[in-house]
């Protein structure tokens, strides 16, 4: 199996490791139900959505805005991240505050990290995908 990153694409498992080649039927042998690819990502303490909800709890009855400087920095970092994944022909397809994570850098400054690539796809047609994707209920209501 190649060591290329798998983001939203399926890759054939070599037949030597597929469940079919491991289909052993002997009453003293445990059956393999499935083979699962496990991806472990870095731990981030909170999402942008969590941070905004926290700010709103601190000032009940008012909509608490992010400071303009922080907002600019977060947007710049989000756009840099999207530009980077697009340069790798990856379409995220579910970008929302719940999938934007905040991490503390040196000196305690918060930085943005894009996560949850569960709906992402490799685009082999050069970003020509115009079909609608993402969280079905997001932005409604």
C-alpha positions in Angstrom: 0.0 0.0 0.0 1.3 3.5 -0.9 2.2 5.9 1.9 0.3 8.7 0.1 -2.1 10.6 2.3 -5.6 9.4 1.9 -8.0 12.3 2.2 -11.5 11.5 1.1 -10.5 8.9 -1.4 -10.6 5.1 -1.3 -7.5 3.1 -1.9 -7.5 -0.6 -2.6 -6.0 -2.7 0.1 -3.6 -5.2 -1.4 -5.1 -8.6 -1.8 -2.6 -10.0 0.7 -4.3 -8.0 3.4 -7.9 -7.9 2.2 -10.6 -9.6 4.2 -11.3 -12.0 1.4 -7.9 -13.4 1.5 -8.2 -13.7 5.3 -11.5 -15.5 5.1 -10.7 -18.5 7.2 -13.6 -20.7 8.2 -12.5 -22.9 11.0 -14.5 -23.1 14.2 -11.3 -22.5 16.2 -10.4 -19.3 14.3 -11.9 -16.0 15.0 -13.5 -14.4 11.9 -12.4 -11.0 10.7 -15.5 -8.7 10.4 -13.8 -5.8 8.7 -10.5 -4.0 8.2 -10.7 -0.3 9.2 -8.3 2.6 8.3 -7.7 4.7 11.5 -6.6 8.3 11.2 -5.3 10.0 14.3 -5.0 13.7 14.3 -3.5 16.2 16.7 -5.6 17.3 19.7 -6.9 20.8 19.6 -8.6 22.3 22.6 -11.6 24.0 21.1 -13.3 25.0 17.9 -14.1 28.5 16.6 -17.8 27.7 17.3 -16.9 26.8 21.0 -15.0 30.0 21.3 -17.9 32.1 19.9 -20.4 30.4 22.2 -18.1 31.0 25.2 -17.9 34.7 24.4 -21.7 34.9 24.1 -22.2 33.3 27.5 -19.9 35.9 29.0 -22.1 38.7 27.7 -25.7 37.4 27.9 -28.3 39.2 25.8 -25.6 40.7 23.6 -23.8 39.3 20.6 -20.1 39.3 21.4 -17.9 40.0 18.5 -14.4 38.8 17.9 -11.8 41.6 18.0 -11.2 43.0 14.5 -7.5 42.1 14.6 -8.3 38.5 15.7 -10.9 38.3 13.0 -8.5 39.4 10.3 -5.8 37.0 11.5 -8.3 34.0 11.7 -9.7 34.8 8.2 -6.1 35.1 6.8 -5.1 31.7 8.3 -8.4 30.0 7.1 -7.8 31.3 3.6 -4.1 30.2 3.7 -5.2 26.8 4.8 -7.9 26.5 2.1 -5.4 27.8 -0.5 -2.9 25.1 0.6 -5.4 22.2 0.5 -6.6 23.4 -2.9 -3.0 23.4 -4.1 -3.0 19.7 -3.2 -6.3 19.2 -5.2 -8.3 18.6 -2.0 -11.8 20.0 -1.6 -12.9 20.2 2.1 -16.6 20.4 1.4 -17.6 21.0 5.1 -15.9 24.2 6.2 -17.8 25.7 9.1 -16.9 27.1 12.6 -17.2 23.6 14.1 -14.4 22.4 11.8 -12.1 25.3 12.5 -9.9 24.7 15.5 -8.1 27.1 17.7 -4.7 26.3 19.1 -2.4 28.4 21.3 1.0 29.2 19.8 4.1 30.5 21.4 3.2 33.5 23.7 -0.4 32.3 24.0 -1.6 33.7 20.6 -4.4 31.7 19.1 -4.0 30.2 15.6 -6.5 28.5 13.3 -6.3 24.9 12.1 -8.7 23.4 9.6 -9.9 19.9 10.6 -12.5 17.3 10.0 -11.7 16.1 6.5 -14.4 13.4 6.6 -16.3 14.8 3.6 -13.2 16.0 1.7 -12.4 14.7 -1.7 -9.4 14.7 -4.1 -10.3 16.7 -7.1 -8.9 15.3 -10.3 -10.7 17.8 -12.5 -8.9 20.8 -11.1 -11.4 22.2 -8.7 -14.3 21.9 -11.1 -16.6 20.2 -8.5 -19.8 22.4 -8.3 -22.1 19.8 -6.6 -23.5 20.8 -3.2 -21.9 19.1 -0.2 -21.4 19.6 3.5 -23.5 19.4 6.6 -27.1 19.2 5.4 -28.7 21.3 8.1 -25.8 23.8 8.5 -26.9 27.4 8.0 -30.6 26.6 8.0 -32.9 28.0 10.7 
